[in-house]
């Protein structure tokens, strides 16, 4: 069941598009913002509210890589694995993060703090390697900076 607040925010998104279903990605993002991920039940509720089939909405949700269809940590780390970031030190960052947080891609740290996901491009190829935590972009990242970066997130 969508909350009144979620419905209100979705209605705001619907108002700016030519037809209701055009706001389906925004609806998914709104519910995810409140719940951190989109469960099967949430997907069905959103689909009904958007007057779409669950299958049609699921095809959108699974296509869009920033809609999480399984639980994630309190903070999501998107580590850019583009060729630019790869050349500029991605492998060192990846190894350090996996070792220190004791997670693999798609996994969540045992304390529920971080989920690590690869990302094909963060749009900052001239300042790689790069990563994003929640909505915060970090560019020209070195292994030496990672602990300080992670300490900002509780």
Protein Blocks (a to p, Z undefined) as FASTA:
>chain_A
ZZfklmmmmmmmmmmpfbfklmmmmmmmmmmmmnopacfklmmmmmmmnopafklmmmmm
mmmmmbcfbdcdfbdcdddfbfklmmnommmmmmmmmmmnopaehiacfklmaccdddfb
goiaklcccddehjaccehiafklmmmmmmmpZZ
